[in-house]
Amino acid sequence: MAFNGPHINLYALLGVKLEASQDELRASFRSLSKRFHPDTTELPAAEASERFRALQDAMAVLSDPEQRRKYDSSLNDLFIDSSKISNKVSIQQTIIPERRALSGGELFALLLLGAALVFSLLIGLTLAFLGRS
């Protein structure tokens, strides 16, 4: 995918600042690729593939020092004030699937976990009280 201009903000796509180091780029890419990989997301397959490919293409450009320099230069050549470009990704908020409601089984499991916690605390307090006597 060719990025010929500022219509795609690669930094925002990866959720990093313009000054991000290579380590920050890799960490962000790793996190986002796990979230949006077609095999691990709840997004429709076509949309997931498109978003994952965009992440890969952005990483390919920004991880290569020469391509990154050219991309940054193209931003400057088009008189884009880099301080106006979002430093944090807002696209993440729009592509994360909405949370679904918990199912009855999940709610029951949470109830059992809570009951086990309370029961464990009661046993611990009882043993502590009996041990002092």
C-alpha positions in Angstrom: 0.0 0.0 0.0 1.4 3.3 -1.0 1.0 6.2 1.4 1.2 9.3 -0.8 0.2 12.0 1.5 -1.3 12.9 4.8 -4.7 11.5 4.2 -3.6 8.5 6.3 -1.8 9.4 9.5 0.4 6.4 10.1 1.4 7.6 13.5 -2.3 7.8 14.6 -3.0 4.5 13.0 -0.4 2.9 15.2 -1.3 5.0 18.2 2.1 6.5 18.8 3.5 10.0 19.0 5.4 11.5 16.0 8.6 11.1 17.9 8.1 7.4 18.8 11.1 5.2 19.0 11.4 1.9 17.1 10.7 0.1 20.3 7.5 2.1 20.9 6.4 1.4 17.3 7.0 -2.3 17.7 5.2 -2.5 21.0 2.2 -0.6 19.6 2.1 -2.7 16.5 2.3 -5.9 18.5 -0.5 -4.9 20.7 -2.8 -3.6 17.9 -2.0 -6.6 15.7 -3.1 -9.0 18.4 -6.3 -6.9 18.8 -7.2 -6.7 15.1 -5.8 -9.9 13.6 -8.5 -11.5 11.6 -8.2 -14.7 13.6 -8.6 -13.0 17.0 -11.0 -10.1 16.5 -14.8 -10.0 16.6 -14.8 -7.7 13.6 -16.2 -9.0 10.3 -13.4 -10.9 8.4 -13.2 -8.4 5.5 -12.9 -5.4 7.9 -10.4 -7.1 10.1 -8.2 -8.0 7.1 -8.3 -4.4 5.8 -7.4 -3.0 9.2 -4.7 -5.5 9.9 -3.2 -4.8 6.5 -3.2 -1.1 7.2 -1.4 -1.7 10.4 1.2 -3.9 8.6 1.7 -1.2 5.9 2.0 1.6 8.5 4.6 -0.5 10.3 6.5 -1.2 7.1 6.8 2.5 6.4 7.6 3.7 9.9 10.0 1.0 10.9 12.3 1.6 7.9 14.3 4.7 8.7 14.6 5.9 5.1 10.8 5.4 4.4 9.9 7.1 7.6 12.1 10.1 6.8 10.4 10.4 3.4 7.0 10.1 5.0 7.8 12.7 7.6 9.2 14.9 4.9 6.0 14.5 2.8 4.1 15.7 5.9 6.3 18.8 6.2 6.3 19.4 2.4 2.5 19.7 2.5 2.7 22.3 5.3 1.1 20.1 7.9 1.8 21.5 11.3 2.9 18.3 13.1 1.6 19.8 16.4 -1.9 19.6 15.0 -1.7 15.9 14.1 -3.1 13.8 16.8 -0.4 12.4 19.1 -2.6 9.6 20.3 -4.7 7.4 18.2 -8.4 8.1 18.1 -8.9 5.4 15.4 -8.5 2.7 18.1 -11.7 3.9 19.7 -13.6 3.6 16.5 -12.4 0.2 15.4 -12.7 -1.7 18.7 -15.9 -3.7 18.7 -18.5 -2.7 21.3 -18.5 -4.8 24.4 -21.3 -7.3 24.5 -23.4 -8.0 27.6 -22.3 -10.9 29.8 -24.1 -14.1 29.2 -26.0 -15.9 31.9 -23.2 -18.5 32.3 -20.6 -15.7 32.7 -22.7 -14.0 35.3 -23.1 -17.3 37.2 -19.4 -17.9 37.0 -18.8 -14.4 38.5 -21.3 -15.1 41.2 -19.5 -18.4 42.1 -16.2 -16.6 42.2 -17.5 -14.0 44.5 -19.1 -16.6 46.8 -15.8 -18.5 46.9 -14.0 -15.3 47.8 -16.4 -14.5 50.6 -16.3 -18.1 51.9 -12.5 -18.1 51.8 -12.4 -14.9 53.8 -14.8 -16.3 56.4 -12.7 -19.4 56.8 -9.6 -17.4 57.2 -11.1 -15.1 59.8 -12.6 -18.0 61.7 -9.2 -19.8 61.8 -7.5 -16.6 62.9 -10.1 -16.1 65.6 -9.8 -19.7 66.8 -6.0 -19.6 66.8 -6.0 -16.6 69.2 -8.1 -18.4 71.8 
